[in-house]
């Protein structure tokens, strides 16, 4: 095994790792998790509005 084979194997490994991350991120099972995470910045706004109404 020479350096060319090692470089080829590392390229294939990196491509497989990238494909796994893309599949994990865009998989249908993660959609609800990411939708909830997208709403997190707005969670404090509702709390702040409620506190202003009480005062």
C-alpha positions, 0 to 999 in steps of 0.5 A: 500500500503506497501513499496514493492508496492511502489518499484514495481511502481517506477520500472515500472515508471523508465522502462517506462521513459527509454523506452520513452527516447530510443524511442525519441532518436532512433525514425525516426523523429529525424534522420535528427536532429542528422545527422545535429548535427553530422556534426557540429564539421566539420563546423568550418573547412570549414570556416578556410580553406576559411579564409586561402585561402583569405590571 
